[in-house]
Amino acid sequence: MVMRLLCQMYLLITLVIAITAFPSLSQTNKILQDDPTQPANPVRLVFIHHSTGGNWLADSWGGLGRALMQNNYYASDVCYYWGRNDIGSRTDLGNWWEWFRDPENSTGYLEDLYAIDQMDGQYGEFERMTVNPDPSGENVIIMFKSCFPNSKLLGVPNDPVPSIDNNSMKGQSEGSESYTVANAKGIYIDLLEYFKTRTDKLFIVITAPPLSDPTYADNARAFNLWLVNNWLTGYPHSNVFVFDFYNCLTTNGGNTETNDLGSENGNHHRWWNGAVQHTYDGNSNTLAYPSEGGDEHPNPVGNEKTTSEYIPLLNVAYNRWIQSITNVDEITSNLGNPVFSISPSPANENCMIKYQLPGPSFIRIVIINSIGNVVDEISLEGTSMIGSYRYNNSLLYNGVYFMKFSTKWGIKSLPFTICK
């Protein structure tokens, strides 16, 4: 009994400290300072790519894989021929609708993707962590990128964007007449409908590399500027980030075998002078780093620039996201007010989560410890409006935790304690 009381007193003190360390419950959508520091613990990441992405990862060509490892990311990748229906071979702009939004197949594709643990190696191997940081866990960062033919976009940049039901580009591969700037915008706008349901994942969009042919270069530039500057306007979450791979590859250091990494001039997307910087000279819209013989796969020198500029921004994106999901602010909408409770607290081996929702919804639950690390995740699909879930916390140590509940109405967080 005495030990139990001491434990409870300790947890009460810890709870006060933890709540003080987190933003106040009365604040919402607090803007936190960007941080390019790598994660403190290994994080699982998967990269969906075509040939240029494989080159970028390879130790012999782009060095991205090694850089990911050095920054505490446990990287897997998928490429040609992977997955159900050979979905890994379809990585063009219109195919992303299949991956994330196809009502018949995307659930299966994503289940496999979140679980995958492999180095594809079709375009060269990359140095990788020797131990998976969480063999039973899922990939939490999803990078995806299309190849350079996707920079051939037809139409006019200011053409009206069609609804997704009227978008002929969905499911189509590059080269189709449906590949217009307006249709590409429509595909990405619709992707946000999925991304906003998975705030427990971080989605990184890598823009497609440029072409050497200037015919459609202005359209490609317009689309990628829209992705960086406009696409996420009004999007309420921190789980989507754009890296402008295209922009980085459109200026060099004077020739194709010299990059302008670290230069004040040129086109960049990087961490610079303590902030995220996206610079465009207003002129260069074609590939500045072709491979030997004019091949449009970016050469190693260009990939070195993109690797060096990308990694700090990946860290920024990760820190923005992890801070947002560990922020205990309540965010609600006018559509309803879900109610959650956790009992008992303090808990021993099990606790009961009860919920009451305004209507049908998914429920994502993220378990966060008092220093902000995610220690467990739960996904409940097809829930009733009123229900409960028994959570087995036997693997958690004594201490203060937070449960962060995500539904289509927003986010709520509750503290609870473990005392065994």
C-alpha positions, 0 to 999 in steps of 0.5 A: 500500500505504501509503495502504491501511494509513493508511486501515485505521488511520483506520477502526480508530480511527473504529470504536472511536469509533463503537462507544463512541458507541453503547450497549454490546452487553451492554445491551438495550432501553435506555431513551433520553430523549425528544427533540422536536428535528426530524430533521437531514435531510429524512424522507419521510412519507405520510399516509392520511386522509379529509376531516378529514385533508385539512383538517388538512394544508391551509394554509388550514385546519389548517396541518399540511402547512406545519408538517411541511415546517418540521420537515424532513418531506417529506410526501405524502398519499393520500385518496379514489379513490387506489390499487388497488381504490380503497383510498384511499376506505376509511379507516375503522377496519375498513378498516385490516385491508385496508391492512395485513393482507389476505393478497390485497391489502395487499402491493400497496397498501403497495408503492404507498403506500411509493413514492407522491410526491404532494400529493393536494390534494382539501381544499386544498394545503399548502406542501411541500418543493420537492425530494424528499430521496430520489427513489429511496427510500421513505416511511419514516413512515406516518401514518393516520387515520379520520374522525369517524363512526368515533367511533360505536362500539357495545357496552361498553368491557370486552367481550371482544376476539374473535380476528381470525378471528372479528372481523366488523369487518375490512374493514367501513366505519363504520355497520356493527353490527360497529363495537364497542369490542371489535372495534375493539381486535381490529383494532388488535391484529392490525395489530401483527402487520404492524408488528412485521415492518417495524421499518424503518418508523414507523407513526403512528396518529392517533385519529379526531376526536370527534362532537358527539353525546354518545350514543357519546362514552364508548365513543369515549373508552374506545377512544382511552384504550386506544390511548394507554395499553394497546394497545402494552403489551408491544410490543417495538419503537419503530416505532408511536406514537399521537397522540390527535387526538380528545383535543385536540379535546374542550376549547377556550378557552371557545368554539368559536373560541378554542382552549386551546393552551398552557393548563395546563387542558383535554385535551391530547396534547403536549410539556409541561415536558420530557416527553410529556403526555396529560391528560384532564379526565374529562368532555369527550368531544365535539367542542369545535371544530365548523365553521360550522353545526354541521359536525363537521369540526374548524374551523381553530382546533381544527386549529391546536391539534392541529398545534401539539401534534402536531409535537413528538410526531412528532419524539419518535416519530421520535427514539425510532424512529431511536435504536432502529434505530441501537442496536447492541444484540442482541435475540434470543428463545428461538425461535432464534439467526440467524447473520450475517456480512459479508466482506470488511471492510474492503470496497471495492465489494462485500461478501458478507452470509451468513446462517443462520436457524433457519427461514424468515423475512423479512430486513430490513437497514438500513445505518447510518453512524457518526453514526446516519443510515440510508443504505440499506435492503434487504428480502429476502423468502422467503429460504432458511434458509441463503444469501447476498446480495451488497451493492454498497456503491460509493455509500458513502464510506470509513468505519464502518457498521453493518448491522442485521438484522431477522428474526422472531426479533429484531434483530442488528447488525454493524459493517463498514468501507468502504476504497476 
